[in-house]
């Protein structure tokens, strides 16, 4: 089972390259639901893969100047140690519950995915007003807030691998006066550093499939480069809404919602995405018509 991992990595890479989100939130449920990984092994494998994978994005954003290094560092002070606490709790759950650990971790992971879905929807309604060149100087209250965000988010990431993008990105949009571009760059840099710490913890705990990590990277690294080239061609709102639907359905599956309701949820989500695509197409056509009319008017004058 190699080309399946490469294809999965490629699809996740393209999605992250286009939207800047969805790596851990989608990879872990895919490993559990599609490839049959135990949730604990899926979490560890996804975290180590994400650490290497997001390093590519972090380097790119650093070169573009879309990273707030100080904010990333203060969040890392809280997230690094508490991610190891999450790893320890994840391993303890498996040892304590034995055969039922898979079900317990499934419920935890499902809940985290549902949280991520809600976060992505809320993120769509966040409107930021950026003044000047977005020079954000951190005060002590900002540093305390960054550490607190790191503590909560790091624990969630270590336990479930979900949240390195959704939780931190959403929280930074609400708390700090940063542009969306700088939030994405800062988030990816911080996530890469955090996932290395959590990934080492999972390697020590034996929760990583190195074979799967290698094949996933073969697909995901070129995928993120391809996705970044086409990021402006598809409406971000449609992609974010689609991702939120996938997270929600994956979460419902992991918390063992009856299949009939999963089918209903999937049908509704597909209809909603189609409606959004139609609306975006009409808006694009209307804007194009307006530009053509304006051009003709200028030519007539």
ABEGO torsion letter per residue (X at the ends): XAAAAAAAAAAAAAAAAAAGBGAAAAAAAAAAAAAGBBAAAAAAAAAAAAAAAAAAAAAAAAAAGABBAAAAAAAAAAAAAAAAAAAAAAAAAAAAAEAAAAAAAAAAAAAAAAAAAAAAAAAAABBBBBBEAGBBBBBAAAAAAAAAAAAAAAAAAAAAGBGAAAAAAAAAAAABBBBAAAAAAAAAAAAAAAAAAAAAAAAAAGABBAAAAAAAAAAAAAAAAAAAAAAAABBAAAAAAAAAAAAAAAAAAAAGBBAAAAAAAAAAAAAAAAAAAAAAAAAAAAAAAAAAAAAAAAAAX
